[in-house]
Amino acid sequence: MDNEPQKRQSWMRRNGPLAGFLLGMALLGFLAQFQWLGQSAIGVYAVIAIWQRVPARRTFVLALLALGMVPISIIAANWLIAQNFAAYAFILFAFGMVSMTLELRRELAENK
């Protein structure tokens, strides 16, 4: 048996994902009210994602989350925010396709 004491994890390591999720949801709620701001944030994400070679799957997950917010906004009777989330989902999906194309081109170039 191991009698080594367990290292205590830092607060950020234990609660970081939850804090990040809550911060993301707060930011998402704010961005949902101003479409131009949300589109700008997606544009910044697109540039960073291409530069850092973020997998396209992550962009598709973000598009799916934005699309999932549409019925929630409709149930909450907030049509403007539902329209914004639908626009965000479309933009993220379109960027995901561009990102996937770039990934496939890189992969083909490496295999040659």
C-alpha positions as MATLAB code, in Angstrom:
seq = 'MDNEPQKRQSWMRRNGPLAGFLLGMALLGFLAQFQWLGQSAIGVYAVIAIWQRVPARRTFVLALLALGMVPISIIAANWLIAQNFAAYAFILFAFGMVSMTLELRRELAENK';
ca = [
       0.000    0.000    0.000;
       1.062    3.512   -0.673;
       1.418    5.610    2.446;
       2.381    8.733    0.549;
       0.267   11.732    1.451;
      -1.863   12.987   -1.381;
      -0.913   16.356   -2.735;
      -3.532   18.964   -2.200;
      -4.774   20.364   -5.488;
      -4.953   24.080   -5.933;
      -8.309   25.825   -5.990;
      -7.902   26.601   -9.670;
      -7.257   22.975  -10.562;
     -10.250   21.764   -8.539;
     -12.747   24.476   -9.468;
     -11.235   25.893  -12.650;
     -13.539   24.085  -15.086;
     -16.631   25.137  -13.127;
     -15.432   28.739  -12.860;
     -14.628   28.752  -16.573;
     -18.064   27.350  -17.388;
     -19.837   29.955  -15.238;
     -17.745   32.758  -16.716;
     -18.451   31.458  -20.207;
     -22.189   31.328  -19.563;
     -22.173   34.878  -18.170;
     -20.251   36.068  -21.214;
     -22.589   34.130  -23.483;
     -25.611   35.795  -21.896;
     -24.055   39.197  -22.440;
     -23.043   38.450  -26.030;
     -26.503   37.137  -26.821;
     -27.929   40.629  -26.388;
     -25.604   42.324  -28.900;
     -25.208   40.405  -32.142;
     -22.336   42.501  -33.483;
     -20.348   41.873  -30.305;
     -20.919   38.125  -30.489;
     -19.941   38.038  -34.147;
     -16.785   39.983  -33.340;
     -15.926   37.493  -30.595;
     -16.459   34.625  -33.034;
     -14.202   36.403  -35.540;
     -11.457   36.725  -32.922;
     -11.939   33.048  -32.042;
     -11.656   32.128  -35.730;
      -8.334   33.932  -36.128;
      -6.931   32.414  -32.935;
      -8.250   28.948  -33.854;
      -6.533   29.021  -37.250;
      -3.328   30.413  -35.777;
      -3.216   27.906  -32.883;
      -4.565   25.022  -35.030;
      -7.537   24.351  -32.774;
      -9.283   21.130  -33.877;
     -12.380   21.724  -35.997;
     -14.361   19.450  -33.686;
     -14.161   22.083  -30.961;
     -15.729   24.649  -33.289;
     -18.489   22.197  -34.186;
     -19.161   21.629  -30.471;
     -19.457   25.396  -29.966;
     -21.865   25.571  -32.924;
     -23.924   22.763  -31.408;
     -24.043   24.545  -28.044;
     -25.163   27.770  -29.734;
     -27.800   25.838  -31.663;
     -28.969   24.226  -28.425;
     -29.537   27.667  -26.939;
     -32.071   28.533  -29.661;
     -34.975   26.415  -28.297;
     -34.100   27.432  -24.744;
     -34.369   31.091  -25.765;
     -37.650   30.428  -27.562;
     -39.068   28.688  -24.481;
     -37.998   31.722  -22.454;
     -39.914   33.845  -25.001;
     -36.884   35.849  -25.998;
     -36.952   35.787  -29.797;
     -34.164   38.304  -30.300;
     -31.659   36.213  -28.357;
     -32.870   33.071  -30.178;
     -32.152   34.771  -33.509;
     -28.704   35.799  -32.299;
     -27.869   32.260  -31.190;
     -29.046   30.921  -34.542;
     -26.745   33.375  -36.311;
     -23.844   32.397  -34.026;
     -24.485   28.701  -34.734;
     -24.436   29.333  -38.485;
     -21.224   31.365  -38.336;
     -19.514   28.768  -36.135;
     -20.669   25.961  -38.425;
     -19.360   27.789  -41.494;
     -16.041   28.477  -39.789;
     -15.896   24.840  -38.664;
     -16.150   23.776  -42.299;
     -13.296   26.130  -43.244;
     -11.235   24.843  -40.334;
     -11.942   21.218  -41.280;
     -10.860   21.932  -44.859;
      -7.595   23.455  -43.632;
      -6.987   20.444  -41.366;
      -7.540   18.026  -44.241;
      -5.228   20.000  -46.541;
      -2.496   19.951  -43.870;
      -2.981   16.222  -43.388;
      -2.756   15.553  -47.132;
       0.374   17.687  -47.385;
       2.009   15.717  -44.539;
       1.196   12.377  -46.159;
       2.816   13.260  -49.485;
];
